[in-house]
Amino acid sequence: MHLNYHFLKYLCPEVERVLNGLELSICFSQHRDELVLGFANNERSHYIRANLSPSNTCICFPKDYKRSKKNSVDLFSALLGDQVTSVRVLSFERAFRIDFKTGRTLLFKLHGNRSNILLFDQTKQASAITLFRNELKEDHNILLGDLEKNLDLSHEEFIRQNGKAATFLPTLGKIPREWLKSHGYIEADLPQKWQLMQEMIDMLNAPLFSIVKKEHEYQFTLLPANSPVYTSANPLEACNEYFQYTVVHQAFEKEKNHLVKNLEDQKKKTWAYLNKTAKKLEELKSSAPPSQVADIIMANLHQIPHGAEEARLFDFYQNKEVTIPLKKGVTPQKHAENLYRKSKNRKIEVQQLEKNISEKEEYYLTLESLLEELASIKNFKTLRDFSKHHQLSSKTKESQTNLPFKRFDIDGFEILVGKSAKANDQMLRYYSWKDDMWLHAKDVAGSHVIIKYRSGQTIPQNTLERAAELAAFYSKSKNETLAAVIYTPCKYVRKVKGSPSGAVMVDQEKVLMVSPKGPVGN
């Protein structure tokens, strides 16, 4: 209701009391959709700060305002030095006007996402000569006299309108309409509707200005409110306070809630990973190692027919006969050899899972600590410092939106990860150097990964392994426990003309076995 006629009719006399006789000394904008006007004489000064953002239109009247030293532009320069003679609301309209000594008028049209500030000079033309929001071109057709309305609020007119609130008093606004609805206005007969309408008008004519919080938003109301966060009988003070709540507090809470949600999501994912990995680890530890099957095969080679795909053999570990599957086209000896290798890899797999669980448990505790610290933050500066210190800001992601790769930092080395097959080609062609290190998951589709070369420095093994983990994570091997990743300097990677996006020829590659692991939090 802060843009409503029923509030503006109380606000404008207070604004006139403050601004009358002052001259417009400065008028500028330093944020999109926000205009600041400064008024002063030899004794005092006052400001109007109008935020006409389509998503959150509001206005305040501070006694002081510090202009930024850069990124600001002067506006309505023709009005500078002109003296205010009156401030008044337009009858039954969401607008007010500031009249100046020279006959010029500034109109504040507060129509939600179509809000604007218009300069009129009646000595030159009837329509506006300057608009603040130039994109609202239809505002050039507005005439000052056409905006004001004369509403008949008599009982006879109410009967004639059949008690329709929207046509009888269209200036009510959302909150008063909700009040009428909650008091049974829709179902009531005409006499009851008239009584409710008169009760509503009485409240609007003797208001107490309150700010209430509803879900995640602050609302301004002239009606009696339960548990308001702020209440005042002074419309100017209430208007200024609402500006603080809706622009500053609400923006702070929105940003804080966004950080909380991100951390809670990461916490949930981490907990799910811990549960899933713990079960997998338990299965690996409790199940018989593949080497036992290999032992059984090697001890019974003479009983296995040539080309068999399974064999019934004596299991001396369990002291009974079991059916052991074999692979077509692979000799029993070779199959046993593969099982021995798999058993050896299982030990590595168990060690890797235990390491992953330990790291994730530590990360989970870190997330809980961050959420506790975040809950205690009460202002923007502390919130921004917290976000920056813990690298939680989304600005870094936004700045990379148009690049063909994600960027990471590992041990001081810059790591680039391609976003798509086409992006892989772009990254290799435009963002790589011959001495950079190139990595890719072996024999599967995935992102190209590049470790940027640093003059005079050898890439540490830990950095190489971490980059390989990213290459495995951003590939079809993402869900494997262990994945093979090839790596070689970029000078040995070449694109063949006519080949599909992302496809390359690679020479002199080496192989690393790693566990797929994404950025912290995945």
Residue pairs with C-beta under 8 A, 6 or more apart in sequence:
1 7
1 173
1 174
1 175
1 176
1 219
1 220
1 221
1 222
2 58
2 59
2 220
2 239
2 242
3 57
3 58
3 94
3 110
3 111
3 112
3 115
4 94
4 171
4 173
4 222
5 89
5 90
5 91
5 92
5 93
5 94
5 171
6 171
6 172
6 173
6 176
6 204
6 207
6 222
7 207
7 209
7 220
7 222
7 235
8 89
8 94
8 95
8 96
8 110
9 89
10 207
10 209
10 235
11 89
11 96
11 235
11 236
11 239
12 87
12 88
12 89
12 96
13 87
14 234
14 235
14 236
15 61
15 87
15 96
15 236
16 84
16 86
16 87
16 88
18 46
18 61
18 236
19 39
19 46
19 84
19 87
19 98
20 84
20 85
20 86
20 87
21 41
21 83
21 84
22 39
22 40
22 41
22 44
22 45
22 46
22 83
22 84
23 39
23 40
23 41
23 81
23 82
23 83
23 84
24 37
24 38
24 39
24 76
24 79
24 80
24 81
24 82
24 84
24 100
25 38
25 39
25 40
25 45
25 80
25 81
26 36
26 37
26 38
26 67
26 74
26 80
27 35
27 36
27 37
27 38
27 74
27 75
27 76
27 77
27 79
27 80
28 35
28 36
28 67
28 72
28 73
28 74
28 75
29 35
29 36
29 72
29 73
29 75
29 132
30 36
30 67
30 68
30 71
30 72
30 73
31 51
32 53
33 51
33 52
33 53
33 54
33 133
34 49
34 50
34 51
34 52
34 53
35 48
35 49
35 50
35 52
35 75
35 117
35 132
36 47
36 48
36 49
36 50
36 65
36 67
37 47
37 48
37 50
37 76
37 106
38 45
38 46
38 47
38 65
39 45
39 46
39 47
39 48
39 84
40 46
45 63
45 64
46 61
46 62
46 63
47 61
47 62
47 63
47 64
47 65
48 59
48 60
48 61
49 59
49 60
49 61
49 62
49 65
49 243
50 59
50 108
50 117
51 57
51 58
51 59
51 243
51 247
52 115
52 116
52 117
52 132
52 133
54 112
54 113
54 114
54 115
55 113
56 246
56 247
56 250
57 110
57 112
57 113
57 115
58 242
58 243
58 246
58 247
59 108
59 110
59 239
59 243
60 239
60 240
60 242
60 243
60 244
61 236
61 239
61 240
62 240
75 132
76 106
76 119
76 130
76 132
78 104
78 119
78 130
79 100
79 104
79 106
79 119
82 100
82 101
82 102
82 104
83 100
83 101
84 98
84 99
84 100
84 101
85 99
85 100
85 101
86 98
86 99
87 96
87 97
87 98
87 99
88 96
88 97
88 99
89 95
89 96
90 96
90 97
90 147
90 148
91 148
91 149
91 150
92 148
92 149
92 150
92 151
92 170
92 171
93 147
93 148
93 149
93 171
94 109
94 110
94 111
94 171
95 107
95 108
95 109
95 110
95 111
95 147
96 107
96 108
96 110
97 105
97 106
97 107
97 108
97 144
98 105
98 106
98 108
99 105
100 106
103 121
103 122
103 123
104 119
104 120
104 121
104 122
105 119
105 120
105 121
105 122
105 144
106 117
106 118
106 119
106 120
107 117
107 118
107 119
107 120
107 128
107 142
107 144
107 147
108 117
109 115
109 116
109 117
109 118
109 139
109 142
109 147
114 136
115 133
116 131
116 132
116 133
116 136
116 139
117 131
117 132
117 133
118 128
118 130
118 131
118 132
118 139
118 142
119 128
119 129
119 130
119 131
120 126
120 127
120 128
120 129
120 144
121 129
122 144
126 143
126 144
127 140
127 141
127 142
127 143
128 139
128 140
128 142
131 139
131 140
133 139
151 168
151 169
151 170
151 171
153 168
153 169
153 201
155 194
157 168
158 168
158 190
158 193
158 194
158 197
159 190
161 167
161 168
162 190
163 190
163 193
163 194
163 197
165 172
165 177
165 180
165 185
165 193
165 197
166 172
166 177
168 197
169 197
169 201
172 180
172 200
175 219
175 221
175 223
176 200
176 204
176 223
179 200
179 223
180 196
180 197
180 200
183 196
184 192
184 196
185 193
185 196
188 196
203 222
203 223
203 224
204 222
204 223
207 222
207 223
208 222
208 224
208 231
208 232
208 233
209 220
209 221
209 222
209 231
209 232
209 233
209 234
209 235
209 238
209 239
210 220
210 221
210 222
210 223
210 224
210 225
210 228
210 230
210 231
210 238
211 218
211 219
211 220
211 221
211 228
211 229
211 230
211 231
211 238
211 241
211 242
211 245
212 218
212 219
212 221
212 225
212 226
212 227
212 228
212 229
213 219
213 229
216 250
216 253
216 254
216 257
217 246
217 250
218 229
218 242
218 245
218 246
218 249
218 250
220 238
220 242
220 246
225 231
229 245
230 238
230 241
230 242
230 245
232 238
232 241
248 380
251 380
252 379
252 380
252 383
255 380
255 383
256 374
256 377
256 383
259 374
259 383
259 387
259 392
260 371
260 374
260 375
262 392
263 367
263 370
263 371
263 374
263 392
264 371
266 367
266 521
267 364
267 367
267 368
267 371
269 521
269 522
270 360
270 363
270 364
270 367
270 521
271 364
273 360
274 357
274 360
274 361
274 364
277 353
277 356
277 357
277 360
278 357
280 353
280 481
281 350
281 353
281 354
281 357
284 346
284 349
284 350
284 353
285 350
288 317
289 343
289 346
290 339
290 340
290 342
290 343
290 346
291 339
291 340
291 343
291 344
292 317
293 324
293 336
293 339
294 335
294 336
294 337
294 339
294 340
294 343
295 317
296 313
296 314
296 315
296 316
296 317
296 322
296 324
297 304
297 311
297 313
297 324
297 332
297 335
297 336
297 339
298 333
298 336
299 316
300 311
300 313
300 314
301 332
301 333
303 311
303 313
304 311
304 313
304 326
304 332
305 311
307 328
308 326
309 325
309 326
309 327
309 328
310 323
310 324
310 325
310 326
311 323
311 324
311 326
311 332
312 321
312 322
312 323
312 324
313 321
313 322
313 324
314 320
314 321
315 321
315 322
326 332
326 335
327 335
330 338
345 482
348 482
348 513
349 481
349 482
352 481
352 482
352 515
353 481
356 515
356 517
363 520
363 521
370 390
373 386
374 386
377 383
377 386
386 392
387 393
400 406
400 407
404 418
404 419
404 420
404 422
404 423
404 424
404 426
404 427
404 431
405 416
405 417
405 418
405 419
405 423
405 427
405 431
405 450
406 416
406 417
406 419
407 414
407 415
407 416
407 417
408 414
408 415
408 417
408 470
408 519
409 415
410 463
410 466
410 467
411 460
411 462
411 463
411 466
412 454
413 451
413 452
413 454
413 459
413 463
413 467
414 451
414 452
415 449
415 450
415 451
415 452
415 466
415 467
415 470
416 427
416 431
416 432
416 449
416 450
416 452
417 447
417 448
417 449
417 470
417 471
417 474
418 424
418 427
418 447
418 448
418 449
418 474
418 502
419 447
420 501
420 502
421 445
421 500
421 501
421 502
422 501
422 502
424 447
424 448
424 501
424 502
425 495
425 501
425 502
427 448
427 450
428 438
428 448
428 450
428 490
428 493
428 495
428 504
429 495
431 450
432 438
432 450
432 490
433 452
433 453
433 490
434 489
434 490
434 491
435 453
435 489
435 490
435 491
436 450
436 451
436 452
436 453
436 489
436 490
437 450
437 451
437 453
437 459
437 464
437 467
437 487
437 488
437 489
437 490
438 448
438 449
438 450
438 487
438 488
438 489
438 490
438 492
438 493
438 506
439 448
439 449
439 450
439 451
439 467
439 468
439 471
439 485
439 486
439 487
440 446
440 447
440 448
440 449
440 471
440 475
440 485
440 486
440 487
440 506
441 471
441 472
441 475
441 476
441 477
441 483
441 484
441 485
441 486
442 483
442 484
442 485
442 486
442 511
443 484
444 475
444 476
444 477
445 475
445 476
445 502
446 471
446 472
446 474
446 475
446 476
446 477
447 471
447 474
447 475
448 502
448 504
449 467
449 468
449 470
449 471
449 474
450 490
451 459
451 463
451 464
451 467
464 487
464 512
465 512
465 514
466 517
467 487
468 485
468 487
468 512
468 514
469 514
469 515
469 516
469 517
470 517
470 518
470 519
471 485
472 478
472 480
472 483
472 485
472 514
472 515
472 516
472 517
473 516
473 517
473 518
473 522
474 518
475 483
475 516
477 483
477 484
477 516
478 516
479 516
480 516
481 515
482 513
482 514
482 515
483 513
483 514
483 515
483 516
484 511
484 512
484 513
485 511
485 512
485 513
485 514
486 506
486 509
486 510
486 511
486 512
487 509
487 510
487 511
487 512
488 506
488 507
488 508
488 509
488 510
489 508
492 506
492 507
492 508
492 509
493 504
493 505
493 506
493 507
494 504
494 505
495 503
495 504
495 505
496 503
496 504
496 505
